């Protein structure tokens, strides 16, 4: 049976490159608050079936998709083009305030009222929550861009790896057949 070891290694290299570049995009883009999204990028699985097919699955948290693709705001801002080409849109629900409050605390963000006094983290989180709901979340494509770049190179890498796997398979089978013809002597 054909061993897909080289093909599996090719997918592993592809996944590592995508994750490394996506992490770089998060860091350089200033989208690394708590680091949980950054850390979660390392979660992927490669499955090789008995039939010989290979699949790669990146396991990202749900909000990673919104961070990557963006979300249109509920309000119609004609001059605001944060997430123009996204399939997602805020309609009747605001983003979760709990997560925004955690982010506000992590980043030590506090707004001031008209008298110059600091308002609470909860009030700051609500203002940010309402703004996100109205304006949306900008597209970052932190994951999509490295995935597309790597994916464009993947077919030629898979062909090379498949050739190496076939070579290994044929070499192993011919050596076994030659040993059997020679009476088990090597």
MDTraj code that builds the backbone (N, CA, C; nanometers):
import mdtraj as md
import numpy as np

residues = "UNK UNK UNK UNK UNK UNK UNK UNK UNK UNK UNK UNK UNK UNK UNK UNK UNK UNK UNK UNK UNK UNK UNK UNK UNK UNK UNK UNK UNK UNK UNK UNK UNK UNK UNK UNK UNK UNK UNK UNK UNK UNK UNK UNK UNK UNK UNK UNK UNK UNK UNK UNK UNK UNK UNK UNK UNK UNK UNK UNK UNK UNK UNK UNK UNK UNK UNK UNK UNK UNK UNK UNK UNK UNK UNK UNK UNK UNK UNK UNK UNK UNK UNK UNK UNK UNK UNK UNK UNK UNK UNK UNK UNK UNK UNK UNK UNK UNK UNK UNK UNK UNK UNK UNK UNK UNK UNK UNK UNK UNK UNK UNK UNK UNK UNK UNK UNK UNK UNK UNK UNK UNK UNK UNK UNK UNK UNK UNK UNK UNK UNK UNK UNK UNK UNK UNK UNK UNK UNK UNK UNK UNK UNK UNK UNK UNK UNK UNK UNK UNK UNK UNK UNK UNK UNK UNK UNK UNK UNK UNK UNK UNK UNK UNK UNK UNK UNK UNK UNK UNK UNK UNK UNK UNK UNK UNK UNK UNK UNK UNK UNK UNK UNK UNK UNK UNK".split()
xyz = np.array([
    [0.0843, -0.1190, 0.0000],
    [0.0000, 0.0000, 0.0000],
    [0.0887, 0.1252, 0.0000],
    [0.0430, 0.2268, -0.0705],
    [0.1175, 0.3512, -0.0826],
    [0.1131, 0.4284, 0.0482],
    [0.2289, 0.4682, 0.0970],
    [0.2402, 0.5469, 0.2194],
    [0.2450, 0.6951, 0.1800],
    [0.1577, 0.7756, 0.2350],
    [0.1503, 0.9179, 0.1995],
    [0.2326, 1.0048, 0.2933],
    [0.3469, 0.9564, 0.3347],
    [0.4289, 1.0288, 0.4314],
    [0.4757, 1.1642, 0.3776],
    [0.5236, 1.1681, 0.2530],
    [0.5731, 1.2940, 0.1972],
    [0.4586, 1.3929, 0.1729],
    [0.3448, 1.3417, 0.1303],
    [0.2289, 1.4297, 0.1102],
    [0.1861, 1.4888, 0.2441],
    [0.1851, 1.4069, 0.3469],
    [0.1479, 1.4562, 0.4801],
    [0.2480, 1.5634, 0.5262],
    [0.3760, 1.5403, 0.5027],
    [0.4781, 1.6400, 0.5386],
    [0.4580, 1.7703, 0.4612],
    [0.4153, 1.7593, 0.3354],
    [0.3887, 1.8785, 0.2543],
    [0.2744, 1.9598, 0.3143],
    [0.1687, 1.8910, 0.3564],
    [0.0563, 1.9609, 0.4201],
    [0.0984, 2.0230, 0.5530],
    [0.1840, 1.9547, 0.6268],
    [0.2326, 2.0105, 0.7539],
    [0.3147, 2.1373, 0.7298],
    [0.4015, 2.1342, 0.6294],
    [0.4794, 2.2544, 0.5948],
    [0.3866, 2.3683, 0.5537],
    [0.2858, 2.3357, 0.4725],
    [0.1883, 2.4357, 0.4280],
    [0.1184, 2.4977, 0.5491],
    [0.0710, 2.4155, 0.6420],
    [-0.0003, 2.4639, 0.7613],
    [0.0917, 2.5518, 0.8461],
    [0.2161, 2.5102, 0.8650],
    [0.3098, 2.5882, 0.9459],
    [0.3376, 2.7254, 0.8845],
    [0.3526, 2.7300, 0.7520],
    [0.3784, 2.8573, 0.6844],
    [0.2567, 2.9492, 0.6971],
    [0.1369, 2.8942, 0.6762],
    [0.0151, 2.9743, 0.6868],
    [0.0013, 3.0311, 0.8280],
    [0.0219, 2.9465, 0.9286],
    [0.0087, 2.9904, 1.0676],
    [0.1129, 3.0977, 1.1007],
    [0.2364, 3.0759, 1.0572],
    [0.3420, 3.1737, 1.0858],
    [0.3091, 3.3096, 1.0246],
    [0.2659, 3.3098, 0.8993],
    [0.2333, 3.4355, 0.8323],
    [0.1071, 3.4995, 0.8914],
    [0.0084, 3.4183, 0.9290],
    [-0.1138, 3.4721, 0.9899],
    [-0.0822, 3.5357, 1.1248],
    [0.0042, 3.4720, 1.2015],
    [0.0452, 3.5291, 1.3307],
    [0.1196, 3.6613, 1.3101],
    [0.2046, 3.6649, 1.2093],
    [0.2763, 3.7885, 1.1782],
    [0.1774, 3.8986, 1.1420],
    [0.0762, 3.8650, 1.0617],
    [-0.0253, 3.9631, 1.0230],
    [-0.1016, 4.0153, 1.1440],
    [-0.1335, 3.9269, 1.2379],
    [-0.2035, 3.9703, 1.3597],
    [-0.1172, 4.0671, 1.4397],
    [0.0083, 4.0322, 1.4560],
    [0.0985, 4.1144, 1.5364],
    [0.1243, 4.2500, 1.4701],
    [0.1602, 4.2470, 1.3421],
    [0.1906, 4.3717, 1.2713],
    [0.0672, 4.4597, 1.2555],
    [-0.0505, 4.3982, 1.2452],
    [-0.1739, 4.4740, 1.2289],
    [-0.2306, 4.5269, 1.3588],
    [-0.1670, 4.4931, 1.4701],
    [-0.2139, 4.5402, 1.5999],
    [-0.3401, 4.4703, 1.6468],
    [-0.3589, 4.3448, 1.6069],
    [-0.4795, 4.2696, 1.6424],
    [-0.4508, 4.1605, 1.7447],
    [-0.3483, 4.1796, 1.8249],
    [-0.3104, 4.0790, 1.9231],
    [-0.3286, 4.1391, 2.0625],
    [-0.4489, 4.1236, 2.1186],
    [-0.4781, 4.1816, 2.2510],
    [-0.4392, 4.0829, 2.3609],
    [-0.5182, 3.9788, 2.3772],
    [-0.4899, 3.8822, 2.4828],
    [-0.3968, 3.7711, 2.4346],
    [-0.3890, 3.7531, 2.3041],
    [-0.3046, 3.6479, 2.2486],
    [-0.3772, 3.5165, 2.2282],
    [-0.5059, 3.5105, 2.2624],
    [-0.5782, 3.3834, 2.2499],
    [-0.5977, 3.3438, 2.1037],
    [-0.6274, 3.4390, 2.0165],
    [-0.6403, 3.4079, 1.8742],
    [-0.5048, 3.3667, 1.8181],
    [-0.4015, 3.4372, 1.8554],
    [-0.2647, 3.4065, 1.8129],
    [-0.2293, 3.2619, 1.8489],
    [-0.2585, 3.2240, 1.9732],
    [-0.2267, 3.0883, 2.0195],
    [-0.3123, 2.9828, 1.9519],
    [-0.4387, 3.0152, 1.9260],
    [-0.5300, 2.9157, 1.8690],
    [-0.4945, 2.8796, 1.7252],
    [-0.4152, 2.9613, 1.6590],
    [-0.3792, 2.9330, 1.5198],
    [-0.2970, 2.8054, 1.5059],
    [-0.2350, 2.7620, 1.6117],
    [-0.1507, 2.6423, 1.6057],
    [-0.2330, 2.5133, 1.6015],
    [-0.3647, 2.5249, 1.6114],
    [-0.4505, 2.4062, 1.6143],
    [-0.4940, 2.3672, 1.4735],
    [-0.4337, 2.2613, 1.4213],
    [-0.4774, 2.2056, 1.2944],
    [-0.4606, 2.0555, 1.3010],
    [-0.5352, 1.9846, 1.2155],
    [-0.5246, 1.8391, 1.2099],
    [-0.5088, 1.7960, 1.0645],
    [-0.4271, 1.6947, 1.0463],
    [-0.4083, 1.6349, 0.9147],
    [-0.4512, 1.4891, 0.9267],
    [-0.5464, 1.4517, 0.8436],
    [-0.5969, 1.3144, 0.8455],
    [-0.5628, 1.2457, 0.7136],
    [-0.5092, 1.1238, 0.7243],
    [-0.4817, 1.0419, 0.6071],
    [-0.5747, 0.9214, 0.6168],
    [-0.6650, 0.9104, 0.5192],
    [-0.7611, 0.7997, 0.5225],
    [-0.6967, 0.6715, 0.4700],
    [-0.7630, 0.5604, 0.4918],
    [-0.7121, 0.4323, 0.4411],
    [-0.7132, 0.4293, 0.2889],
    [-0.8028, 0.5064, 0.2301],
    [-0.8108, 0.5138, 0.0836],
    [-0.6976, 0.5978, 0.0256],
    [-0.6274, 0.6709, 0.1116],
    [-0.5129, 0.7485, 0.0656],
    [-0.5380, 0.8972, 0.0533],
    [-0.6589, 0.9415, 0.0839],
    [-0.6840, 1.0857, 0.0750],
    [-0.6293, 1.1556, 0.1993],
    [-0.5901, 1.2812, 0.1805],
    [-0.5328, 1.3593, 0.2887],
    [-0.6167, 1.4856, 0.3046],
    [-0.6504, 1.5178, 0.4304],
    [-0.7256, 1.6413, 0.4548],
    [-0.6583, 1.7202, 0.5664],
    [-0.6660, 1.8514, 0.5517],
    [-0.6092, 1.9439, 0.6497],
    [-0.7221, 2.0315, 0.7001],
    [-0.7333, 2.0437, 0.8317],
    [-0.8392, 2.1248, 0.8902],
    [-0.7782, 2.2185, 0.9942],
    [-0.7980, 2.3491, 0.9716],
    [-0.7567, 2.4487, 1.0698],
    [-0.8717, 2.4671, 1.1671],
    [-0.8425, 2.4628, 1.2958],
    [-0.9458, 2.4761, 1.3986],
    [-0.9317, 2.6126, 1.4652],
    [-1.0116, 2.7080, 1.4154],
    [-1.0062, 2.8454, 1.4641],
    [-1.1317, 2.8772, 1.5438],
    [-1.1213, 2.9672, 1.6413],
    [-1.2415, 3.0103, 1.7123],
    [-1.3342, 3.0858, 1.6163],
    [-1.4625, 3.0902, 1.6477],
    [-1.5617, 3.1511, 1.5590],
    [-1.5281, 3.2967, 1.5264],
    [-1.4831, 3.3719, 1.6271],
    [-1.4586, 3.5141, 1.6032],
    [-1.3406, 3.5379, 1.5096],
    [-1.2585, 3.4375, 1.4863],
    [-1.1465, 3.4525, 1.3927],
    [-1.1978, 3.4800, 1.2514],
    [-1.3094, 3.4184, 1.2164],
    [-1.3689, 3.4395, 1.0843],
    [-1.4125, 3.5845, 1.0692],
    [-1.4749, 3.6409, 1.1733],
    [-1.5204, 3.7796, 1.1679],
    [-1.4019, 3.8757, 1.1659],
    [-1.2961, 3.8419, 1.2369],
    [-1.1754, 3.9236, 1.2378],
    [-1.1112, 3.9223, 1.0983],
    [-1.1135, 3.8072, 1.0342],
    [-1.0516, 3.7910, 0.9033],
    [-1.1366, 3.8541, 0.7928],
    [-1.2626, 3.8185, 0.7856],
    [-1.3501, 3.8617, 0.6764],
    [-1.4170, 3.9961, 0.7005],
    [-1.4252, 4.0385, 0.8276],
    [-1.4922, 4.1629, 0.8600],
    [-1.6422, 4.1428, 0.8734],
    [-1.7105, 4.2451, 0.9252],
    [-1.8558, 4.2424, 0.9428],
    [-1.9088, 4.3811, 0.9089],
    [-2.0127, 4.3850, 0.8266],
    [-2.0754, 4.5128, 0.7944],
    [-2.1525, 4.5636, 0.9146],
    [-2.1544, 4.6932, 0.9308],
    [-2.2293, 4.7538, 1.0392],
    [-2.3779, 4.7599, 1.0084],
    [-2.4573, 4.7791, 1.1131],
    [-2.6018, 4.7855, 1.0978],
    [-2.6457, 4.9173, 1.0356],
    [-2.5742, 5.0243, 1.0649],
    [-2.6097, 5.1553, 1.0111],
    [-2.5562, 5.1686, 0.8691],
    [-2.6218, 5.2520, 0.7909],
    [-2.5780, 5.2730, 0.6529],
    [-2.4851, 5.3939, 0.6458],
    [-2.3570, 5.3691, 0.6638],
    [-2.2572, 5.4745, 0.6508],
    [-2.2061, 5.4704, 0.5079],
    [-2.2434, 5.5694, 0.4275],
    [-2.2040, 5.5683, 0.2863],
    [-2.0538, 5.5879, 0.2688],
    [-1.9929, 5.6629, 0.3588],
    [-1.8497, 5.6878, 0.3448],
    [-1.7659, 5.5827, 0.4164],
    [-1.8319, 5.4951, 0.4892],
    [-1.7600, 5.3956, 0.5691],
    [-1.7528, 5.2642, 0.4917],
    [-1.6316, 5.2200, 0.4559],
    [-1.6146, 5.0986, 0.3761],
    [-1.5266, 4.9983, 0.4496],
    [-1.5539, 4.9753, 0.5771],
    [-1.4695, 4.8868, 0.6579],
    [-1.4742, 4.7424, 0.6108],
    [-1.5919, 4.6948, 0.5801],
    [-1.6069, 4.5538, 0.5445],
    [-1.7000, 4.5419, 0.4244],
    [-1.6616, 4.6051, 0.3177],
    [-1.7483, 4.6162, 0.2006],
    [-1.7800, 4.4809, 0.1369],
    [-1.6848, 4.3903, 0.1322],
    [-1.7015, 4.2661, 0.0592],
    [-1.7207, 4.1448, 0.1497],
    [-1.7765, 4.1636, 0.2655],
    [-1.7940, 4.0532, 0.3593],
    [-1.9357, 3.9969, 0.3507],
    [-1.9514, 3.8691, 0.3777],
    [-2.0864, 3.8125, 0.3794],
    [-2.1585, 3.8352, 0.5130],
    [-2.0903, 3.8899, 0.6115],
    [-2.1470, 3.9046, 0.7452],
    [-2.1947, 4.0474, 0.7694],
    [-2.3023, 4.0597, 0.8480],
    [-2.3564, 4.1921, 0.8790],
    [-2.4278, 4.1864, 1.0135],
    [-2.4092, 4.2932, 1.0928],
    [-2.4858, 4.3074, 1.2158],
    [-2.6278, 4.3472, 1.1768],
    [-2.7255, 4.2759, 1.2302],
    [-2.8647, 4.3079, 1.1983],
    [-2.9399, 4.3519, 1.3227],
    [-2.9634, 4.2582, 1.4123],
    [-3.0440, 4.2906, 1.5295],
    [-2.9727, 4.2625, 1.6618],
    [-2.8542, 4.2064, 1.6559],
    [-2.7797, 4.1774, 1.7788],
    [-2.6453, 4.2478, 1.7768],
    [-2.6101, 4.3050, 1.8903],
    [-2.4784, 4.3681, 1.9040],
    [-2.3749, 4.2608, 1.9353],
    [-2.2464, 4.2922, 1.9140],
    [-2.1426, 4.1966, 1.9544],
    [-2.1446, 4.1800, 2.1061],
    [-2.0943, 4.0672, 2.1574],
    [-2.1003, 4.0426, 2.3015],
    [-2.0183, 4.1440, 2.3822],
    [-2.0839, 4.2081, 2.4787],
    [-2.0182, 4.3111, 2.5582],
    [-1.9134, 4.2519, 2.6512],
    [-1.9355, 4.1288, 2.6969],
    [-1.8404, 4.0663, 2.7900],
    [-1.7002, 4.0603, 2.7295],
    [-1.6927, 4.0191, 2.6042],
    [-1.5623, 4.0082, 2.5378],
    [-1.4998, 4.1458, 2.5169],
    [-1.5821, 4.2430, 2.4842],
    [-1.5309, 4.3790, 2.4645],
    [-1.4820, 4.4354, 2.5971],
    [-1.5555, 4.4061, 2.7046],
    [-1.5145, 4.4545, 2.8370],
    [-1.3794, 4.3931, 2.8757],
    [-1.3619, 4.2647, 2.8486],
    [-1.2324, 4.2004, 2.8764],
    [-1.1211, 4.2653, 2.7948],
    [-1.1503, 4.2965, 2.6687],
    [-1.0517, 4.3597, 2.5819],
    [-1.0179, 4.4997, 2.6336],
    [-1.1210, 4.5749, 2.6752],
    [-1.1013, 4.7105, 2.7285],
    [-1.0117, 4.7060, 2.8521],
    [-1.0358, 4.6089, 2.9397],
    [-0.9525, 4.5953, 3.0597],
    [-0.8097, 4.5556, 3.0232],
    [-0.7949, 4.4621, 2.9292],
    [-0.6620, 4.4169, 2.8876],
    [-0.5805, 4.5315, 2.8301],
    [-0.6450, 4.6141, 2.7503],
    [-0.5771, 4.7258, 2.6860],
    [-0.5749, 4.8526, 2.7721],
    [-0.6380, 4.8488, 2.8882],
    [-0.6473, 4.9647, 2.9793],
    [-0.7070, 5.0869, 2.9100],
    [-0.8190, 5.0651, 2.8437],
    [-0.8871, 5.1732, 2.7730],
    [-1.0000, 5.2257, 2.8608],
    [-1.0015, 5.3568, 2.8812],
    [-1.1112, 5.4211, 2.9542],
    [-1.1355, 5.5572, 2.8924],
    [-1.2598, 5.5812, 2.8570],
    [-1.2973, 5.7106, 2.8015],
    [-1.3274, 5.8077, 2.9152],
    [-1.3414, 5.9335, 2.8785],
    [-1.3748, 6.0376, 2.9764],
    [-1.5124, 6.0943, 2.9435],
    [-1.5802, 6.1408, 3.0468],
    [-1.7087, 6.2071, 3.0262],
    [-1.6861, 6.3543, 2.9931],
    [-1.7939, 6.4308, 2.9811],
    [-1.7828, 6.5720, 2.9424],
    [-1.7074, 6.6557, 3.0447],
    [-1.7071, 6.6108, 3.1701],
    [-1.6370, 6.6847, 3.2756],
    [-1.4905, 6.6413, 3.2888],
    [-1.4481, 6.5454, 3.2064],
    [-1.3093, 6.5020, 3.2094],
    [-1.2816, 6.3850, 3.3022],
    [-1.3857, 6.3313, 3.3663],
    [-1.3663, 6.2174, 3.4569],
    [-1.3681, 6.0864, 3.3771],
    [-1.2905, 5.9903, 3.4257],
    [-1.2909, 5.8597, 3.3619],
    [-1.4255, 5.7917, 3.3846],
    [-1.4767, 5.7252, 3.2788],
    [-1.5980, 5.6457, 3.2952],
    [-1.5561, 5.5010, 3.3197],
    [-1.6497, 5.4195, 3.3616],
    [-1.6181, 5.2807, 3.3981],
    [-1.5834, 5.1975, 3.2740],
    [-1.5243, 5.0814, 3.3006],
    [-1.4934, 4.9882, 3.1917],
    [-1.6214, 4.9427, 3.1230],
    [-1.7275, 4.9242, 3.1996],
    [-1.8552, 4.8805, 3.1431],
    [-1.9104, 4.9850, 3.0464],
    [-1.9038, 5.1121, 3.0869],
    [-1.9530, 5.2188, 2.9998],
    [-1.8659, 5.2316, 2.8750],
    [-1.7357, 5.2198, 2.8927],
    [-1.6445, 5.2245, 2.7788],
    [-1.6731, 5.1088, 2.6835],
    [-1.6923, 4.9901, 2.7383],
    [-1.7225, 4.8719, 2.6566],
    [-1.8529, 4.8903, 2.5805],
    [-1.9529, 4.9510, 2.6452],
    [-2.0809, 4.9729, 2.5783],
    [-2.0649, 5.0694, 2.4609],
    [-1.9887, 5.1748, 2.4794],
    [-1.9675, 5.2721, 2.3708],
    [-1.8977, 5.2045, 2.2526],
    [-1.7983, 5.1230, 2.2818],
    [-1.7262, 5.0513, 2.1756],
    [-1.8181, 4.9486, 2.1102],
    [-1.8966, 4.8789, 2.1919],
    [-1.9913, 4.7794, 2.1404],
    [-2.0893, 4.8452, 2.0429],
    [-2.1437, 4.9579, 2.0806],
    [-2.2399, 5.0287, 1.9956],
    [-2.1725, 5.0759, 1.8660],
    [-2.0495, 5.1234, 1.8759],
    [-1.9767, 5.1685, 1.7580],
    [-1.9496, 5.0521, 1.6621],
    [-1.9088, 4.9391, 1.7159],
    [-1.8842, 4.8206, 1.6327],
    [-2.0134, 4.7775, 1.5648],
    [-2.1223, 4.7780, 1.6394],
    [-2.2529, 4.7393, 1.5851],
    [-2.2927, 4.8314, 1.4693],
    [-2.2722, 4.9601, 1.4850],
    [-2.3123, 5.0558, 1.3820],
    [-2.2176, 5.0570, 1.2622],
    [-2.0873, 5.0556, 1.2885],
    [-1.9885, 5.0717, 1.1811],
    [-1.9353, 4.9407, 1.1255],
    [-1.9336, 4.8354, 1.2078],
    [-1.8825, 4.7066, 1.1628],
    [-1.7401, 4.6808, 1.2085],
    [-1.6860, 4.5709, 1.1598],
    [-1.5493, 4.5282, 1.1899],
    [-1.4729, 4.5258, 1.0583],
    [-1.3575, 4.5906, 1.0511],
    [-1.2842, 4.5939, 0.9238],
    [-1.2263, 4.4575, 0.8872],
    [-1.2155, 4.4335, 0.7583],
    [-1.1494, 4.3127, 0.7102],
    [-1.0011, 4.3227, 0.7398],
    [-0.9448, 4.2157, 0.7929],
    [-0.8004, 4.2125, 0.8110],
    [-0.7352, 4.1144, 0.7140],
    [-0.8083, 4.0099, 0.6773],
    [-0.7568, 3.9037, 0.5902],
    [-0.6254, 3.8472, 0.6443],
    [-0.6113, 3.8491, 0.7784],
    [-0.4883, 3.8007, 0.8412],
    [-0.4632, 3.6537, 0.8109],
    [-0.5686, 3.5770, 0.7903],
    [-0.5550, 3.4337, 0.7628],
    [-0.5725, 3.4045, 0.6135],
    [-0.6653, 3.4732, 0.5504],
    [-0.6979, 3.4463, 0.4099],
    [-0.5790, 3.4699, 0.3173],
    [-0.5087, 3.5805, 0.3350],
    [-0.3962, 3.6122, 0.2455],
    [-0.2855, 3.5065, 0.2506],
    [-0.2354, 3.4683, 0.3708],
    [-0.1312, 3.3644, 0.3706],
    [-0.1827, 3.2293, 0.3215],
    [-0.3100, 3.1997, 0.3483],
    [-0.3669, 3.0731, 0.3019],
    [-0.3692, 3.0702, 0.1497],
    [-0.4145, 3.1781, 0.0880],
    [-0.4200, 3.1832, -0.0588],
    [-0.2808, 3.1761, -0.1207],
    [-0.1846, 3.2483, -0.0608],
    [-0.0468, 3.2439, -0.1127],
    [0.0081, 3.1016, -0.1065],
    [-0.0080, 3.0376, 0.0086],
    [0.0429, 2.9020, 0.0242],
    [-0.0312, 2.8019, -0.0621],
    [-0.1625, 2.8219, -0.0761],
    [-0.2449, 2.7296, -0.1533],
    [-0.2072, 2.7330, -0.3016],
    [-0.1665, 2.8498, -0.3504],
    [-0.1287, 2.8592, -0.4914],
    [-0.0031, 2.7768, -0.5214],
    [0.0822, 2.7568, -0.4223],
    [0.2046, 2.6790, -0.4399],
    [0.1837, 2.5304, -0.4078],
    [0.0739, 2.4998, -0.3425],
    [0.0504, 2.3645, -0.2923],
    [0.0422, 2.2570, -0.4012],
    [-0.0264, 2.2787, -0.5147],
    [-0.0342, 2.1702, -0.6139],
    [0.1014, 2.1176, -0.6597],
    [0.1968, 2.2063, -0.6889],
    [0.3271, 2.1577, -0.7344],
    [0.3999, 2.0842, -0.6211],
    [0.3835, 2.1303, -0.4984],
    [0.4453, 2.0616, -0.3846],
    [0.3846, 1.9229, -0.3654],
    [0.2543, 1.9114, -0.3851],
    [0.1872, 1.7814, -0.3692],
    [0.2326, 1.6852, -0.4783],
    [0.2479, 1.7353, -0.5992],
    [0.2943, 1.6486, -0.7096],
    [0.4330, 1.5939, -0.6779],
    [0.5224, 1.6804, -0.6294],
    [0.6573, 1.6347, -0.5915],
    [0.6491, 1.5313, -0.4799],
    [0.5683, 1.5599, -0.3789],
    [0.5567, 1.4682, -0.2648],
    [0.4954, 1.3361, -0.3082],
    [0.3956, 1.3405, -0.3960],
    [0.3338, 1.2173, -0.4445],
    [0.4363, 1.1335, -0.5200],
    [0.5191, 1.2003, -0.6007],
    [0.6258, 1.1296, -0.6717],
    [0.7225, 1.0628, -0.5748],
    [0.7578, 1.1321, -0.4684],
    [0.8477, 1.0739, -0.3685],
    [0.7822, 0.9547, -0.2983],
    [0.6527, 0.9657, -0.2681],
    [0.5825, 0.8540, -0.2048],
    [0.5749, 0.7336, -0.2981],
    [0.5485, 0.7576, -0.4255],
    [0.5428, 0.6481, -0.5228],
    [0.6809, 0.5851, -0.5374],
    [0.7859, 0.6677, -0.5440],
    [0.9233, 0.6161, -0.5508],
    [0.9528, 0.5237, -0.4332],
    [0.9200, 0.5715, -0.3145],
    [0.9445, 0.4913, -0.1932],
    [0.8658, 0.3597, -0.1989],
    [0.7415, 0.3667, -0.2439],
    [0.6562, 0.2480, -0.2536],
    [0.7148, 0.1473, -0.3525],
    [0.7528, 0.1971, -0.4699],
    [0.8074, 0.1061, -0.5720],
    [0.9406, 0.0477, -0.5285],
    [1.0265, 0.1280, -0.4708],
    [1.1564, 0.0796, -0.4236],
    [1.1376, -0.0294, -0.3188],
    [1.0481, -0.0062, -0.2244],
    [1.0243, -0.1049, -0.1189],
    [0.9682, -0.2336, -0.1768],
    [0.8753, -0.2240, -0.2722],
    [0.8155, -0.3442, -0.3306],
    [0.9142, -0.4213, -0.4159],
    [0.9982, -0.3530, -0.4931],
    [1.0962, -0.4227, -0.5755],
    [1.2018, -0.4893, -0.4902],
    [1.2428, -0.4239, -0.3828],
    [1.3402, -0.4862, -0.2926],
    [1.2819, -0.6123, -0.2302],
    [1.1544, -0.6070, -0.1900],
    [1.0898, -0.7255, -0.1326],
    [1.0806, -0.8376, -0.2355],
    [1.0439, -0.8066, -0.3597],
    [1.0311, -0.9086, -0.4639],
    [1.1677, -0.9675, -0.4986],
    [1.2722, -0.8838, -0.5037],
    [1.4072, -0.9328, -0.5328],
    [1.4552, -1.0257, -0.4222],
    [1.4228, -0.9920, -0.2966],
    [1.4612, -1.0799, -0.1851],
    [1.3914, -1.2141, -0.1959],
    [1.2650, -1.2111, -0.2349],
    [1.1916, -1.3373, -0.2483],
    [1.2467, -1.4220, -0.3630],
    [1.2850, -1.3600, -0.4750],
    [1.3417, -1.4329, -0.5883],
    [1.4770, -1.4948, -0.5535],
    [1.5515, -1.4231, -0.4720],
    [1.6863, -1.4707, -0.4345],
    [1.6803, -1.5650, -0.3165],
    [1.5638, -1.6060, -0.2781],
    [1.5514, -1.7009, -0.1678],
    [1.5684, -1.6364, -0.0331],
    [1.5408, -1.5081, -0.0220],
    [1.5486, -1.4393, 0.1058],
    [1.6861, -1.3837, 0.1361],
    [1.7858, -1.4063, 0.0457],
    [1.9205, -1.3519, 0.0675],
    [1.9270, -1.2075, 0.0185],
    [1.9912, -1.1256, 0.0925],
    [2.0037, -0.9848, 0.0504],
    [2.1379, -0.9555, -0.0060],
])
top = md.Topology()
chain = top.add_chain()
for i, resn in enumerate(residues, 1):
    res = top.add_residue(resn, chain, resSeq=i)
    for name in ("N", "CA", "C"):
        top.add_atom(name, md.element.get_by_symbol(name[0]), res)
traj = md.Trajectory(xyz[None], top)
